[in-house]
Amino acid sequence: MISSYEIIPKKGLGDLEFGMDMEKVVTSLGEPDEIDNFENEEEMNAVLLHYWKKGVSIFFEGQTRQVVAGIETSFSDATLFGEKVIGLPEKDIINLMKENGFPDFDREMEDGEIRLSFEEEMVDFYIKDGKVAFVNWDVIVDGEGNLS
């Protein structure tokens, strides 16, 4: 199902698209290596499926229907705007985003690593030892599993 590791903000990863239901993802990718279940204040059911061998974790949200709401990857061949991003130096990822029309970001230290957040695109880059270690991007999902 993951035909490519092209990160597409607000859309997905290759053929893995935001809004897909969990059953379709599991049917395509197989059983996950690990599952985390979360409950939050908004009574949203949230599940995180980890596919460690595929280098991707998929976050599902929704009360009545759980759908893909977030994706995280550390896969070395993951691309964004045609460039491999895992392992890129911090300054290069900032330049890549600026060159593609996204100059505004927040930079925060979080648990010993740097997080660069590009809110407009809903993309976060996590920097370890000066280089991108993984990327997380998402969309907003309501209780019925509809994308906002």
C-alpha positions in Angstrom: 0.0 0.0 0.0 2.8 2.4 0.6 3.8 2.8 -3.0 6.2 5.5 -2.2 7.5 7.4 0.8 6.6 10.8 -0.6 5.4 12.9 2.2 2.4 14.9 1.1 1.3 17.4 3.7 -2.4 17.4 4.5 -2.8 14.4 2.2 -0.7 11.4 3.4 2.3 9.3 2.5 2.3 7.9 -1.1 -1.0 5.9 -1.3 -1.6 6.0 2.4 -4.1 8.9 2.7 -5.5 10.8 5.6 -9.2 9.8 6.2 -8.6 6.1 5.4 -10.2 3.7 7.9 -8.1 1.4 10.1 -9.5 -1.8 8.5 -8.3 -0.7 5.0 -4.9 0.2 6.3 -4.4 -3.1 8.2 -5.7 -5.1 5.2 -3.1 -3.3 3.0 -0.1 -3.2 5.4 -0.8 -6.3 7.5 -0.8 -6.5 11.3 1.2 -3.8 13.0 4.3 -4.5 15.0 2.9 -2.6 18.0 -0.3 -0.9 19.0 -0.8 2.0 21.4 -4.3 3.0 22.5 -5.1 6.5 23.9 -8.0 8.3 25.4 -8.1 12.1 25.7 -10.2 14.8 27.2 -12.4 15.1 24.2 -13.4 11.4 24.4 -11.8 10.8 21.1 -10.7 7.3 20.6 -7.1 7.3 19.3 -4.9 4.4 18.2 -1.3 4.4 17.0 -0.2 1.6 14.8 3.6 1.1 14.6 5.1 -0.6 11.5 8.7 -0.5 12.6 10.0 -2.6 9.7 8.3 -0.2 7.2 9.6 2.9 9.1 6.1 4.3 9.7 3.6 4.9 12.5 0.0 5.7 11.8 -2.2 7.7 14.1 -6.0 7.1 14.0 -8.7 9.3 15.5 -12.5 9.4 15.7 -15.3 8.3 18.1 -17.6 6.6 15.7 -15.1 5.9 12.9 -11.4 5.9 13.4 -9.4 7.2 10.4 -5.8 8.1 9.6 -5.2 11.5 11.2 -1.4 11.5 11.5 1.6 9.8 10.1 5.2 9.7 11.3 8.2 8.3 9.4 11.9 7.8 10.0 12.3 5.8 6.7 15.6 6.9 5.1 14.0 7.2 1.6 11.1 9.5 2.7 10.9 12.5 0.4 9.2 15.9 0.7 9.1 18.2 -2.4 11.3 15.7 -4.2 14.1 15.8 -1.6 15.1 13.0 0.9 14.5 14.6 4.3 15.7 12.0 6.9 19.3 12.9 7.7 19.1 16.5 6.3 20.8 19.1 8.4 18.4 21.5 10.3 19.3 24.5 8.1 18.6 22.5 4.9 15.1 21.4 6.0 14.4 25.1 6.9 15.6 26.1 3.4 13.6 23.4 1.7 10.4 24.5 3.4 11.2 28.2 2.6 11.9 27.4 -1.1 8.4 25.7 -1.3 6.6 28.6 0.2 6.6 27.8 4.0 9.0 30.3 5.7 7.3 30.4 9.0 8.1 27.9 11.7 8.5 27.5 15.5 11.6 25.9 16.9 11.4 24.2 20.3 13.5 21.9 22.4 11.5 18.8 23.5 13.0 15.9 25.4 16.5 16.7 24.3 15.7 17.1 20.6 14.6 20.0 18.5 11.2 20.2 17.0 10.6 22.4 13.9 6.9 23.0 13.5 5.4 24.4 10.3 1.9 25.0 11.4 0.5 26.0 8.0 1.4 22.6 6.6 0.9 20.8 9.9 4.3 19.2 9.6 6.9 18.7 12.4 10.5 17.8 11.9 12.4 16.3 14.8 16.1 17.0 14.9 18.7 14.9 16.7 22.4 15.5 16.5 21.7 18.4 14.1 19.8 16.3 11.5 16.2 15.3 10.8 15.5 12.0 12.6 11.8 11.7 11.8 8.9 13.7 10.4 5.3 13.8 11.8 2.4 15.4 9.8 -1.3 15.3 10.4 -4.8 16.7 9.8 -7.7 17.6 12.0 -10.4 14.9 12.4 -13.8 15.3 14.0 -15.6 12.7 16.2 -17.2 11.0 13.2 -13.9 10.6 11.4 -14.4 13.4 8.9 -11.4 15.6 7.9 -11.7 19.3 8.6 
